[in-house]
C-alpha cells in the first residue's frame, strides 16, 4: 500500500501548471514514464487503447516524459506533445519531464518506486515505460517496462481497480 498522500504530490503539467494525480479526475491511473526515441515507444499505441477502452469508467493513463535512459526523450515538452499526438493519437495527459531515479527523482516517483513488482522487487525504475497502477484508495501495483500495457495481467489489474473504486 502506498502512502495515502501519493495522489496529492504536486507535479507540473505540459502547460506549466501545478497539478496532482487527483486533479486528473480519474479514480484509477496508470502512471508511465515515457520516451519518444525508445525501442518500447510503440507501447504508446497500447496505452492509448487502454485510455479509450476504460476512460468512461474512471480510468486515465498519465505520461511523464523522462530523459534519464540514454537520452531517449531529448525534446522540449512542445515537441513531445506534437510527437505523441501526430505519431500515436495520444489523448491522455502528458506532463512535464521528470527524473525517475537518483537523488533528483521527482517526489511522485520517490513514492512509486517503493512499490514492489510481481516478483517482489522495489527500487529503481528499470527503463522507459515502467507502469504504476494507482487505485482510488492510493494502492499501487508495479509493472516493468517490457510488460506490454495490453497484457492480461495489466488489463485485469485495471478492471479490478475500477471495480474496487465503484464499491
DSSP file (Angstrom, degrees, kcal/mol; ACC not computed):
  #  RESIDUE AA STRUCTURE BP1 BP2  ACC     N-H-->O    O-->H-N    N-H-->O    O-->H-N    TCO  KAPPA ALPHA  PHI   PSI    X-CA   Y-CA   Z-CA
    1    1 A X              0   0    0      0, 0.0   138,-0.2     0, 0.0     3,-0.1   0.000 360.0 360.0 360.0 130.4    0.0    0.0    0.0
    2    2 A X        -     0   0    0    136,-0.6   110,-0.1     1,-0.2     2,-0.0  -0.331 360.0 -72.2 -82.4 166.5    1.4    3.4   -1.0
    3    3 A X    >   -     0   0    0      1,-0.2     3,-2.1   108,-0.1     4,-0.2  -0.351  42.4-127.8 -55.5 133.1    1.4    6.5    1.1
    4    4 A X  T 3  S+     0   0    0      1,-0.3     3,-0.4     2,-0.1    -1,-0.2   0.693 107.4  60.8 -61.8 -18.4   -2.1    7.9    1.2
    5    5 A X  T >  S+     0   0    0      1,-0.2     3,-2.3     2,-0.1     4,-0.5   0.411  71.5 103.5 -89.9   2.8   -0.8   11.3    0.1
    6    6 A X  G X  S+     0   0    0     -3,-2.1     3,-1.4     1,-0.3    15,-0.3   0.886  78.7  52.9 -50.4 -44.5    0.5    9.9   -3.2
    7    7 A X  G 3  S+     0   0    0     -3,-0.4    15,-2.1     1,-0.3    16,-0.3   0.559 107.3  54.5 -72.1  -6.9   -2.4   11.4   -5.2
    8    8 A X  G <  S+     0   0    0     -3,-2.3     2,-0.4    12,-0.2    -1,-0.3   0.407  74.4 118.0-106.2   0.2   -1.7   14.8   -3.6
    9    9 A X    <   -     0   0    0     -3,-1.4    12,-0.4    -4,-0.5     2,-0.1  -0.549  65.6-125.5 -71.1 124.2    2.0   15.1   -4.7
   10   10 A X        +     0   0    0     -2,-0.4     2,-0.3    10,-0.1    98,-0.2  -0.399  35.5 166.8 -74.1 147.0    2.4   18.1   -7.0
   11   11 A X  E     -A   19   0A   0      8,-2.5     8,-3.1    -2,-0.1     2,-0.5  -0.904  37.4-103.3-143.7 171.8    3.9   17.9  -10.4
   12   12 A X  E     -A   18   0A   0     -2,-0.3    84,-2.2     6,-0.2     6,-0.2  -0.880  31.7-144.4-104.5 128.5    4.0   20.3  -13.4
   13   13 A X  B >   -B   95   0B   0      4,-3.0     3,-1.9    -2,-0.5    82,-0.2  -0.212  37.1 -89.3 -81.6 179.5    1.7   19.5  -16.4
   14   14 A X  T 3  S+     0   0    0     80,-0.7    81,-0.1     1,-0.3    -1,-0.1   0.741 127.3  54.7 -63.7 -23.5    2.6   20.2  -20.0
   15   15 A X  T 3  S-     0   0    0      2,-0.1    -1,-0.3    81,-0.0     3,-0.1   0.432 121.1-104.8 -90.1   0.9    1.2   23.7  -19.8
   16   16 A X  S <  S+     0   0    0     -3,-1.9     2,-0.3     1,-0.3    -2,-0.1   0.512  77.2 132.8  91.6   4.9    3.4   24.6  -16.8
   17   17 A X        -     0   0    0      1,-0.0    -4,-3.0    -5,-0.0     2,-0.4  -0.631  61.0-113.0 -90.8 148.4    0.6   24.4  -14.2
   18   18 A X  E     +A   12   0A   0     -2,-0.3     2,-0.3    -6,-0.2    -6,-0.2  -0.658  47.7 163.8 -79.1 132.2    1.0   22.6  -10.9
   19   19 A X  E     -A   11   0A   0     -8,-3.1    -8,-2.5    -2,-0.4     2,-0.3  -0.848  26.4-146.1-137.7 171.4   -1.3   19.6  -10.7
   20   20 A X    >>  -     0   0    0     -2,-0.3     3,-0.6   -10,-0.2     4,-0.5  -0.873  37.8-103.0-131.1 169.2   -1.7   16.4   -8.6
   21   21 A X  G >4 S+     0   0    0    -12,-0.4     3,-1.4   -15,-0.3     5,-0.4   0.874 122.6  59.6 -60.7 -35.7   -2.9   12.9   -9.7
   22   22 A X  G >4 S+     0   0    0    -15,-2.1     3,-1.4     1,-0.3    -1,-0.2   0.846  95.1  64.0 -60.1 -32.6   -6.3   13.8   -8.0
   23   23 A X  G <4 S+     0   0    0     -3,-0.6    -1,-0.3   -16,-0.3    -2,-0.2   0.701  85.6  73.1 -65.6 -18.3   -6.6   16.7  -10.5
   24   24 A X  G << S-     0   0    0     -3,-1.4    -1,-0.3    -4,-0.5    -2,-0.2   0.780  98.9-135.5 -69.5 -25.1   -6.7   14.3  -13.4
   25   25 A X    <   +     0   0    0     -3,-1.4     2,-0.4    -4,-0.4    -3,-0.1   0.688  61.5 117.9  83.6  18.3  -10.2   13.4  -12.3
   26   26 A X        -     0   0    0     -5,-0.4    -1,-0.3     1,-0.1    33,-0.2  -0.916  58.7-144.3-117.9 146.8  -10.0    9.6  -12.7
   27   27 A X  S    S+     0   0    0     31,-0.9     2,-0.4    -2,-0.4    32,-0.2   0.874  90.7  38.2 -72.0 -38.3  -10.3    7.0   -9.9
   28   28 A X  E    S-c   59   0B   0     30,-2.5    32,-1.8   107,-0.1     2,-0.4  -0.955  72.5-172.1-122.7 132.5   -7.7    4.7  -11.4
   29   29 A X  E     -cD  60 134B   0    105,-2.4   105,-3.4    -2,-0.4     2,-0.7  -0.954  20.4-153.1-128.2 141.4   -4.5    5.9  -13.0
   30   30 A X  E     -cD  61 133B   0     30,-2.1    32,-2.7    -2,-0.4     2,-0.5  -0.916  21.5-160.1-111.1 101.9   -1.7    4.1  -14.9
   31   31 A X  E     +cD  62 132B   0    101,-3.0   101,-2.4    -2,-0.7     2,-0.4  -0.714  15.8 177.2 -87.4 125.8    1.4    6.3  -14.4
   32   32 A X  E     -cD  63 131B   0     30,-2.6    32,-2.7    -2,-0.5     2,-0.6  -0.994  31.1-137.1-135.5 131.1    4.1    5.7  -17.0
   33   33 A X  E     -c   64   0B   0     97,-1.2    96,-4.1    -2,-0.4    97,-0.3  -0.811  39.3-166.2 -85.1 122.1    7.5    7.2  -17.7
   34   34 A X  E     -c   65   0B   0     30,-1.1    32,-2.1    -2,-0.6     2,-0.3  -0.661  19.0-172.9-114.3 161.3    7.5    7.7  -21.4
   35   35 A X        -     0   0    0     -2,-0.2     3,-0.5    30,-0.2    38,-0.2  -0.983  21.1-146.0-154.0 145.6   10.1    8.4  -24.1
   36   36 A X  S    S+     0   0    0     36,-0.5    37,-0.2    -2,-0.3    -1,-0.1   0.686  96.2  45.6 -86.1 -20.9    9.8    9.2  -27.9
   37   37 A X  S    S+     0   0    0     35,-2.4     2,-0.3     4,-0.0    -1,-0.2  -0.228  87.1 112.5-120.9  43.8   13.1    7.5  -29.0
   38   38 A X  S >  S-     0   0    0     -3,-0.5     3,-1.7    34,-0.1     4,-0.3  -0.822  74.5-121.3-116.1 151.5   12.9    4.2  -27.2
   39   39 A X  T 3  S+     0   0    0     -2,-0.3     3,-0.4     1,-0.3    -1,-0.1   0.734 117.3  52.5 -61.4 -20.9   12.5    0.7  -28.5
   40   40 A X  T >  S+     0   0    0      1,-0.2     3,-2.7     2,-0.1    -1,-0.3   0.421  75.7 105.6 -94.4   0.6    9.4    0.5  -26.3
   41   41 A X  T X   +     0   0    0     -3,-1.7     3,-2.6     1,-0.3     4,-0.2   0.811  65.0  72.1 -52.1 -34.5    7.9    3.7  -27.7
   42   42 A X  T >> S+     0   0    0     -3,-0.4     3,-1.5     1,-0.3     4,-0.6   0.668  76.0  82.7 -58.5 -12.1    5.3    1.7  -29.7
   43   43 A X  H <> S+     0   0    0     -3,-2.7     4,-2.7     1,-0.3    -1,-0.3   0.714  70.9  79.5 -62.8 -17.7    3.7    1.0  -26.3
   44   44 A X  H <> S+     0   0    0     -3,-2.6     4,-2.7     1,-0.2    -1,-0.3   0.889  87.4  57.4 -53.3 -38.3    2.0    4.4  -26.8
   45   45 A X  H <> S+     0   0    0     -3,-1.5     4,-1.9    -4,-0.2    -1,-0.2   0.941 110.2  41.2 -58.8 -48.9   -0.4    2.6  -29.1
   46   46 A X  H  X S+     0   0    0     -4,-0.6     4,-2.3     2,-0.2    -1,-0.2   0.862 112.7  54.6 -70.2 -35.9   -1.5    0.1  -26.4
   47   47 A X  H  X S+     0   0    0     -4,-2.7     4,-2.3     1,-0.2    -2,-0.2   0.925 109.7  47.6 -62.1 -43.2   -1.6    2.9  -23.7
   48   48 A X  H  X S+     0   0    0     -4,-2.7     4,-2.6    -5,-0.2    -2,-0.2   0.875 108.8  54.4 -66.1 -36.5   -3.9    4.9  -25.9
   49   49 A X  H  X S+     0   0    0     -4,-1.9     4,-2.4    -5,-0.2    -1,-0.2   0.913 109.2  48.0 -62.3 -41.7   -6.1    1.8  -26.5
   50   50 A X  H  X S+     0   0    0     -4,-2.3     4,-2.5     2,-0.2     5,-0.3   0.920 110.2  53.0 -62.6 -42.8   -6.4    1.4  -22.7
   51   51 A X  H  X S+     0   0    0     -4,-2.3     4,-1.8     1,-0.2    -2,-0.2   0.944 113.5  41.8 -57.1 -49.5   -7.2    5.1  -22.4
   52   52 A X  H  < S+     0   0    0     -4,-2.6     4,-0.3     1,-0.2    -1,-0.2   0.862 115.9  50.3 -68.4 -35.1  -10.0    4.8  -24.9
   53   53 A X  H  < S+     0   0    0     -4,-2.4    -2,-0.2    -5,-0.2    -1,-0.2   0.879 125.5  21.8 -70.6 -39.1  -11.3    1.5  -23.5
   54   54 A X  H ><>S+     0   0    0     -4,-2.5     3,-2.0    -5,-0.2     5,-0.9   0.478  90.7  98.0-113.7  -3.8  -11.5    2.4  -19.9
   55   55 A X  G ><5S+     0   0    0     -4,-1.8     3,-1.8    -5,-0.3     4,-0.4   0.878  83.1  55.8 -57.0 -40.6  -11.8    6.3  -19.7
   56   56 A X  G 3 5S+     0   0    0     -4,-0.3    -1,-0.3     1,-0.3    -2,-0.1   0.578 103.5  57.3 -72.0  -6.3  -15.6    6.3  -19.3
   57   57 A X  G < 5S-     0   0    0     -3,-2.0    -1,-0.3     2,-0.1    -2,-0.2   0.338 131.6 -86.3-101.4   4.8  -15.2    4.0  -16.3
   58   58 A X  T < 5S+     0   0    0     -3,-1.8   -30,-2.5     1,-0.3   -31,-0.9   0.800  86.0 129.4  97.9  33.0  -12.9    6.5  -14.4
   59   59 A X  E   < +c   28   0B   0     -5,-0.9     2,-0.3    -4,-0.4    -1,-0.3  -0.895  27.4 174.8-120.9 147.8   -9.5    5.5  -15.7
   60   60 A X  E     -c   29   0B   0    -32,-1.8   -30,-2.1    -2,-0.3     2,-0.3  -0.968  26.4-136.1-149.9 140.0   -6.6    7.5  -17.2
   61   61 A X  E     -c   30   0B   0     -2,-0.3    32,-0.6   -32,-0.2     2,-0.4  -0.680  23.8-158.2 -78.8 146.4   -3.1    6.9  -18.4
   62   62 A X  E     -ce  31  93B   0    -32,-2.7   -30,-2.6    -2,-0.3     2,-0.4  -0.959   4.9-154.6-133.0 114.1   -0.8    9.6  -17.1
   63   63 A X  E     -ce  32  94B   0     30,-3.0    32,-2.7    -2,-0.4     2,-0.5  -0.735  12.1-174.0 -96.3 136.0    2.5   10.1  -19.0
   64   64 A X  E     -ce  33  95B   0    -32,-2.7   -30,-1.1    -2,-0.4    33,-0.1  -0.911  22.6-139.1-124.2 101.1    5.7   11.5  -17.5
   65   65 A X  E     -c   34   0B   0     30,-0.7    33,-2.5    -2,-0.5     2,-0.4  -0.296  23.1-171.1 -58.4 142.6    8.4   12.0  -20.2
   66   66 A X        -     0   0    0    -32,-2.1     3,-0.3    31,-0.2    33,-0.1  -0.996  24.0-171.9-142.5 132.0   11.8   11.1  -18.9
   67   67 A X     >  +     0   0    0     31,-0.4     4,-0.7    -2,-0.4     6,-0.1   0.089  61.8 101.5-108.2  21.0   15.2   11.6  -20.5
   68   68 A X  T  4  +     0   0    0     30,-0.3     2,-0.8     1,-0.2    -1,-0.2   0.581  63.7  75.2 -84.4  -9.6   17.3    9.6  -18.0
   69   69 A X  T >4 S-     0   0    0     -3,-0.3     3,-1.0     1,-0.1    -1,-0.2  -0.814 128.6 -45.7-111.3  94.8   17.7    6.5  -20.1
   70   70 A X  T 34 S-     0   0    0     -2,-0.8    -1,-0.1     1,-0.2    -2,-0.1   0.779 100.4 -72.6  53.5  32.7   20.3    7.1  -22.8
   71   71 A X  T 3< S+     0   0    0     -4,-0.7     3,-0.5     1,-0.1    -1,-0.2   0.858  83.4 153.3  58.6  39.6   18.7   10.5  -23.7
   72   72 A X    <   +     0   0    0     -3,-1.0   -35,-2.4     1,-0.3   -36,-0.5   0.401  68.8  45.6 -86.0   4.2   15.7    8.9  -25.3
   73   73 A X        +     0   0    0    -38,-0.2    -1,-0.3   -37,-0.2    -2,-0.1  -0.479  67.6 145.0-138.0  66.4   13.4   11.9  -24.6
   74   74 A X        +     0   0    0     -3,-0.5    -2,-0.1    -8,-0.1    -1,-0.1   0.681  40.3  96.4 -81.2 -17.7   15.6   14.9  -25.6
   75   75 A X  S    S-     0   0    0      1,-0.1     2,-0.0    -3,-0.1   -39,-0.0  -0.077  79.1 -95.2 -75.7 169.9   12.9   17.2  -27.0
   76   76 A X     >  -     0   0    0      1,-0.1     4,-2.4     4,-0.0     5,-0.2  -0.282  42.6-102.6 -70.9 165.3   11.0   20.1  -25.5
   77   77 A X  H  > S+     0   0    0      1,-0.2     4,-2.6     2,-0.2     5,-0.2   0.859 124.4  56.3 -60.9 -34.0    7.6   19.4  -24.0
   78   78 A X  H  > S+     0   0    0      2,-0.2     4,-2.2     1,-0.2    -1,-0.2   0.920 108.9  45.3 -63.6 -43.4    6.1   21.0  -27.2
   79   79 A X  H  > S+     0   0    0      2,-0.2     4,-2.6     1,-0.2    -2,-0.2   0.885 112.4  52.0 -67.1 -37.9    8.0   18.5  -29.4
   80   80 A X  H  X S+     0   0    0     -4,-2.4     4,-2.7     2,-0.2    -2,-0.2   0.936 110.7  47.2 -62.9 -47.0    7.0   15.7  -27.1
   81   81 A X  H  X S+     0   0    0     -4,-2.6     4,-2.3     1,-0.2     5,-0.2   0.907 112.6  49.4 -62.3 -42.0    3.3   16.6  -27.3
   82   82 A X  H  X S+     0   0    0     -4,-2.2     4,-2.9     2,-0.2     5,-0.4   0.928 111.9  48.7 -62.7 -45.0    3.4   17.0  -31.0
   83   83 A X  H  X>S+     0   0    0     -4,-2.6     4,-2.7     1,-0.2     5,-0.6   0.937 112.4  47.8 -58.9 -48.5    5.1   13.6  -31.4
   84   84 A X  H  X5S+     0   0    0     -4,-2.7     6,-2.0     1,-0.2     4,-1.3   0.892 116.7  43.5 -61.9 -40.7    2.5   11.9  -29.1
   85   85 A X  H  X5S+     0   0    0     -4,-2.3     4,-1.2     4,-0.3    -2,-0.2   0.948 121.6  35.5 -71.0 -50.4   -0.4   13.5  -31.0
   86   86 A X  H  <5S+     0   0    0     -4,-2.9    -2,-0.2    -5,-0.2    -3,-0.2   0.850 125.5  38.0 -77.8 -33.7    0.8   13.0  -34.6
   87   87 A X  H  <5S+     0   0    0     -4,-2.7    -3,-0.2    -5,-0.4    -1,-0.2   0.825 136.9  10.7 -86.7 -32.6    2.5    9.6  -34.2
   88   88 A X  H  <<S-     0   0    0     -4,-1.3    -3,-0.2    -5,-0.6    -2,-0.2   0.406  88.3-121.9-131.1   0.8    0.2    7.9  -31.8
   89   89 A X     <  -     0   0    0     -4,-1.2    -4,-0.3    -5,-0.3    -3,-0.1   0.836  41.8-170.1  61.5  32.7   -3.0   10.0  -31.4
   90   90 A X        +     0   0    0     -6,-2.0    -1,-0.2     1,-0.2     4,-0.1  -0.342  22.9 169.5 -63.9 128.9   -2.4   10.2  -27.7
   91   91 A X        +     0   0    0     -2,-0.1    -1,-0.2     2,-0.1     2,-0.1   0.505  49.2  94.6-113.3 -12.1   -5.4   11.7  -25.8
   92   92 A X  S    S-     0   0    0      1,-0.1     2,-0.2   -32,-0.0   -30,-0.1  -0.415  90.9 -80.7 -79.8 160.4   -4.2   11.0  -22.2
   93   93 A X  E     - e   0  62B   0    -32,-0.6   -30,-3.0    -2,-0.1     2,-0.5  -0.383  39.2-166.7 -67.1 130.6   -2.3   13.7  -20.2
   94   94 A X  E     - e   0  63B   0    -32,-0.2   -80,-0.7    -2,-0.2   -30,-0.2  -0.976  15.8-162.6-111.3 128.7    1.4   14.0  -20.9
   95   95 A X  E     -Be  13  64B   0    -32,-2.7   -30,-0.7    -2,-0.5   -82,-0.2  -0.388  30.1 -66.8-105.7-178.8    3.1   16.1  -18.2
   96   96 A X        -     0   0    0    -84,-2.2    -1,-0.2     1,-0.1   -82,-0.1  -0.245  68.4 -80.5 -65.6 158.2    6.4   18.0  -18.0
   97   97 A X        -     0   0    0    -33,-0.1     2,-0.3   -84,-0.1   -31,-0.2  -0.241  53.1-175.6 -59.5 146.0    9.6   15.9  -18.0
   98   98 A X        -     0   0    0    -33,-2.5     2,-0.4    -3,-0.1   -31,-0.4  -0.924  27.6-120.3-135.5 162.9   10.7   14.4  -14.7
   99   99 A X        -     0   0    0      5,-0.4     7,-3.2    -2,-0.3    10,-0.2  -0.896  21.5-173.6 -99.1 137.7   13.6   12.4  -13.3
  100  100 A X        +     0   0    0     -2,-0.4     2,-0.3     5,-0.2    25,-0.2   0.618  64.6  39.8-106.8 -17.4   12.5    9.0  -12.0
  101  101 A X  S    S+     0   0    0     23,-0.1     3,-0.3     3,-0.1     9,-0.1  -0.842  89.0  35.6-128.3 164.6   15.8    7.8  -10.5
  102  102 A X  S >  S-     0   0    0     -2,-0.3     3,-1.7     1,-0.2    -3,-0.0  -0.131 101.9 -54.0  85.8 178.1   18.6    9.3   -8.5
  103  103 A X  T 3  S+     0   0    0      1,-0.3    -1,-0.2    -2,-0.0     0, 0.0   0.728 135.5  53.9 -69.2 -20.0   18.6   12.0   -5.8
  104  104 A X  T 3  S+     0   0    0     -3,-0.3    -5,-0.4     2,-0.0    -1,-0.3   0.186  78.5 137.4 -97.5  17.4   16.8   14.4   -8.1
  105  105 A X    <   -     0   0    0     -3,-1.7    -5,-0.2    -5,-0.1    -3,-0.1  -0.317  65.8 -97.6 -59.9 144.5   14.0   12.0   -8.7
  106  106 A X     >  -     0   0    0     -7,-3.2     4,-2.1     1,-0.1     3,-0.5  -0.338  30.0-117.5 -62.2 145.5   10.5   13.6   -8.7
  107  107 A X  H  > S+     0   0    0      1,-0.2     4,-1.7     2,-0.2     5,-0.2   0.847 114.3  58.6 -55.4 -36.7    8.7   13.1   -5.4
  108  108 A X  H  > S+     0   0    0    -98,-0.2     4,-2.5     1,-0.2    -1,-0.2   0.929 109.4  43.2 -59.2 -45.1    6.0   11.2   -7.1
  109  109 A X  H  > S+     0   0    0     -3,-0.5     4,-2.5   -10,-0.2    -1,-0.2   0.803 104.7  63.3 -74.0 -28.5    8.5    8.6   -8.3
  110  110 A X  H  < S+     0   0    0     -4,-2.1     4,-0.2     2,-0.2    -1,-0.2   0.902 112.4  37.8 -59.2 -38.8   10.3    8.5   -4.9
  111  111 A X  H >< S+     0   0    0     -4,-1.7     3,-1.5    -5,-0.2     4,-0.3   0.921 115.1  52.6 -76.9 -46.4    7.0    7.2   -3.5
  112  112 A X  H >< S+     0   0    0     -4,-2.5     3,-2.1     1,-0.3    -2,-0.2   0.872 100.6  62.2 -58.6 -38.5    6.1    5.0   -6.5
  113  113 A X  T 3< S+     0   0    0     -4,-2.5    10,-2.9     1,-0.3    -1,-0.3   0.644  88.3  71.1 -67.2 -13.8    9.5    3.2   -6.5
  114  114 A X  T <  S+     0   0    0     -3,-1.5     2,-0.4    -4,-0.2    -1,-0.3   0.648  79.7  96.1 -72.8 -13.6    8.8    1.8   -3.0
  115  115 A X  S <  S-     0   0    0     -3,-2.1     2,-0.1    -4,-0.3     8,-0.1  -0.641  74.0-136.0 -80.5 126.7    6.2   -0.5   -4.6
  116  116 A X        -     0   0    0     -2,-0.4    26,-0.7     6,-0.1     6,-0.3  -0.486  14.8-125.8 -78.3 153.5    7.5   -4.0   -5.5
  117  117 A X    >   -     0   0    0      4,-2.1     3,-2.2    -2,-0.1    26,-0.1  -0.159  45.6 -78.7 -81.5-173.8    6.7   -5.6   -8.8
  118  118 A X  T 3  S+     0   0    0     24,-0.5    25,-0.1     1,-0.3    -2,-0.1   0.765 133.9  55.2 -61.6 -25.0    5.1   -9.1   -9.0
  119  119 A X  T 3  S-     0   0    0      2,-0.2    -1,-0.3     3,-0.0     3,-0.1   0.417 122.1-106.1 -87.7   1.5    8.5  -10.6   -8.3
  120  120 A X  S <  S+     0   0    0     -3,-2.2     2,-0.6     1,-0.2    -2,-0.1   0.561  74.9 136.8  88.5   8.9    8.8   -8.6   -5.1
  121  121 A X        +     0   0    0     -6,-0.0    -4,-2.1     2,-0.0    -1,-0.2  -0.811  23.5 171.9 -97.0 122.8   11.4   -6.2   -6.3
  122  122 A X        +     0   0    0     -2,-0.6     2,-0.2    -6,-0.3    -8,-0.2  -0.352  35.0  68.5-103.9-168.9   11.1   -2.5   -5.5
  123  123 A X  S    S+     0   0    0    -10,-2.9    -8,-0.1    -2,-0.1     3,-0.1  -0.622  76.8  30.8 100.0-154.5   13.6    0.3   -6.1
  124  124 A X  S    S-     0   0    0     -2,-0.2     2,-0.4     1,-0.1   -23,-0.1   0.085  75.3-110.2 -47.7 144.9   14.9    2.0   -9.3
  125  125 A X        -     0   0    0    -25,-0.2    -1,-0.1     1,-0.1     3,-0.1  -0.666  28.6-148.8 -70.8 129.6   12.8    2.4  -12.4
  126  126 A X        -     0   0    0     -2,-0.4     2,-0.3     1,-0.2    -1,-0.1   0.875  58.5 -38.0 -73.7 -39.3   14.4    0.0  -14.9
  127  127 A X  S >  S-     0   0    0     -3,-0.1     3,-0.6   -94,-0.0   -94,-0.2  -0.925  83.6 -44.6-167.8-178.2   13.7    1.8  -18.1
  128  128 A X  T 3  S+     0   0    0     -2,-0.3   -94,-0.2     1,-0.2   -63,-0.1  -0.320 114.6  34.8 -62.0 152.1   11.2    3.9  -20.0
  129  129 A X  T 3  S+     0   0    0    -96,-4.1     2,-0.4     1,-0.3    -1,-0.2   0.774  71.2 156.8  69.8  30.9    7.6    2.6  -19.9
  130  130 A X    <   -     0   0    0     -3,-0.6   -97,-1.2   -97,-0.3     2,-0.4  -0.717  33.0-143.9 -77.9 139.4    7.6    1.3  -16.4
  131  131 A X  E     -DF  32 143B   0     12,-3.1    12,-3.1    -2,-0.4     2,-0.5  -0.891  21.1-172.1-119.0 136.9    4.0    1.3  -15.3
  132  132 A X  E     -DF  31 142B   0   -101,-2.4  -101,-3.0    -2,-0.4     2,-0.7  -0.981  13.5-152.0-126.5 117.4    2.4    2.0  -11.9
  133  133 A X  E     -DF  30 141B   0      8,-3.0     8,-1.8    -2,-0.5     2,-0.6  -0.811  13.2-163.2 -91.6 116.7   -1.3    1.4  -11.5
  134  134 A X  E     -DF  29 140B   0   -105,-3.4  -105,-2.4    -2,-0.7     6,-0.2  -0.895   7.0-150.3-106.5 117.1   -2.7    3.7   -8.8
  135  135 A X    >   -     0   0    0      4,-2.9     3,-2.0    -2,-0.6  -107,-0.1  -0.286  30.9-102.7 -80.2 168.5   -6.0    2.8   -7.3
  136  136 A X  T 3  S+     0   0    0     25,-0.3    -1,-0.1     1,-0.3  -108,-0.1   0.794 124.0  54.0 -60.0 -28.9   -8.7    5.2   -6.0
  137  137 A X  T 3  S-     0   0    0      2,-0.0    -1,-0.3     1,-0.0     3,-0.1   0.383 124.1-103.0 -87.6   3.2   -7.5    4.2   -2.5
  138  138 A X  S <  S+     0   0    0     -3,-2.0  -136,-0.6     1,-0.3    -2,-0.1   0.409  73.5 145.5  89.1  -2.1   -3.9    5.0   -3.2
  139  139 A X        -     0   0    0   -138,-0.2    -4,-2.9    -5,-0.1     2,-0.4  -0.357  33.9-152.5 -66.6 152.1   -2.9    1.4   -3.6
  140  140 A X  E     -F  134   0B   0     -6,-0.2     2,-0.4    -3,-0.1    -6,-0.2  -0.987  16.0-170.2-133.2 137.8   -0.1    0.8   -6.2
  141  141 A X  E     -F  133   0B   0     -8,-1.8    -8,-3.0    -2,-0.4     2,-0.4  -0.979  18.5-144.1-122.1 141.4    0.8   -2.1   -8.5
  142  142 A X  E     -F  132   0B   0    -26,-0.7   -24,-0.5    -2,-0.4     2,-0.4  -0.883  14.8-175.5-113.9 135.7    4.0   -2.1  -10.5
  143  143 A X  E     -F  131   0B   0    -12,-3.1   -12,-3.1    -2,-0.4    -2,-0.0  -0.997  26.1-123.6-129.9 128.3    4.6   -3.5  -13.9
  144  144 A X    >   -     0   0    0     -2,-0.4     3,-1.6   -14,-0.2   -14,-0.0  -0.207  31.0 -99.6 -72.5 162.4    8.1   -3.5  -15.5
  145  145 A X  T 3  S+     0   0    0      1,-0.3    -1,-0.1   -18,-0.1   -20,-0.0   0.808 116.9  53.5 -54.8 -40.2    8.8   -1.8  -18.9
  146  146 A X  T 3  S+     0   0    0      2,-0.1     2,-0.7     3,-0.0    -1,-0.3   0.638  84.0  96.5 -76.9 -11.2    8.7   -4.9  -21.1
  147  147 A X  S <  S-     0   0    0     -3,-1.6   -16,-0.1   -18,-0.1    -4,-0.1  -0.693  82.5-126.8 -77.5 117.6    5.3   -6.0  -19.9
  148  148 A X    >   -     0   0    0     -2,-0.7     3,-2.2     1,-0.1     6,-0.3  -0.318  10.0-121.3 -69.7 146.6    3.0   -4.6  -22.5
  149  149 A X  T 3  S+     0   0    0      1,-0.3    -1,-0.1  -106,-0.1    -2,-0.0   0.776 112.9  52.2 -57.6 -27.4    0.1   -2.3  -21.5
  150  150 A X  T 3  S+     0   0    0      4,-0.1    -1,-0.3     5,-0.1    -2,-0.1   0.245  79.8 129.9 -95.1  14.7   -2.4   -4.7  -23.0
  151  151 A X  S <> S-     0   0    0     -3,-2.2     4,-2.5     1,-0.1     5,-0.3  -0.342  72.1-115.2 -64.0 149.9   -1.0   -7.8  -21.2
  152  152 A X  H  > S+     0   0    0      1,-0.2     4,-2.5     2,-0.2     5,-0.2   0.850 114.9  55.7 -55.6 -35.2   -3.7   -9.8  -19.5
  153  153 A X  H  > S+     0   0    0      2,-0.2     4,-2.1     1,-0.2    -1,-0.2   0.919 110.9  42.2 -65.9 -43.5   -2.2   -9.0  -16.1
  154  154 A X  H  > S+     0   0    0     -6,-0.3     4,-2.5    -3,-0.3    -2,-0.2   0.928 115.1  49.5 -70.6 -44.2   -2.3   -5.3  -16.6
  155  155 A X  H  X S+     0   0    0     -4,-2.5     4,-2.6     1,-0.2    -2,-0.2   0.927 113.1  47.4 -60.2 -44.7   -5.8   -5.3  -18.1
  156  156 A X  H  X S+     0   0    0     -4,-2.5     4,-2.8    -5,-0.3    -1,-0.2   0.897 111.0  51.7 -63.6 -40.0   -7.1   -7.5  -15.2
  157  157 A X  H  X S+     0   0    0     -4,-2.1     4,-2.4    -5,-0.2    -1,-0.2   0.904 110.7  48.2 -63.9 -40.5   -5.4   -5.2  -12.7
  158  158 A X  H  X S+     0   0    0     -4,-2.5     4,-2.6     2,-0.2     5,-0.2   0.947 112.8  47.8 -63.1 -48.4   -7.1   -2.2  -14.2
  159  159 A X  H  X S+     0   0    0     -4,-2.6     4,-2.5     1,-0.2    -2,-0.2   0.912 113.1  48.4 -60.2 -43.3  -10.5   -3.9  -14.3
  160  160 A X  H  X S+     0   0    0     -4,-2.8     4,-2.5     2,-0.2    -1,-0.2   0.907 111.9  48.9 -63.4 -42.1  -10.1   -5.0  -10.6
  161  161 A X  H  X S+     0   0    0     -4,-2.4     4,-2.0     2,-0.2   -25,-0.3   0.893 112.1  48.8 -65.4 -39.7   -9.1   -1.5   -9.6
  162  162 A X  H  X S+     0   0    0     -4,-2.6     4,-1.2     2,-0.2    -2,-0.2   0.911 111.5  49.5 -66.8 -41.2  -12.0    0.1  -11.4
  163  163 A X  H  X S+     0   0    0     -4,-2.5     4,-0.7    -5,-0.2     3,-0.4   0.915 111.4  49.4 -62.5 -42.2  -14.4   -2.5   -9.8
  164  164 A X  H >< S+     0   0    0     -4,-2.5     3,-0.8     1,-0.2    -1,-0.2   0.874 106.7  55.9 -64.3 -37.1  -13.0   -1.7   -6.3
  165  165 A X  H 3< S+     0   0    0     -4,-2.0    -1,-0.2     1,-0.2    -2,-0.2   0.791 105.3  53.0 -66.2 -27.4  -13.3    2.1   -6.9
  166  166 A X  H 3<        0   0    0     -4,-1.2    -1,-0.2    -3,-0.4    -2,-0.2   0.647 360.0 360.0 -83.1 -15.8  -17.1    1.6   -7.6
  167  167 A X    <<        0   0    0     -3,-0.8    -1,-0.2    -4,-0.7    -2,-0.1   0.484 360.0 360.0 -76.5 360.0  -17.7   -0.3   -4.4
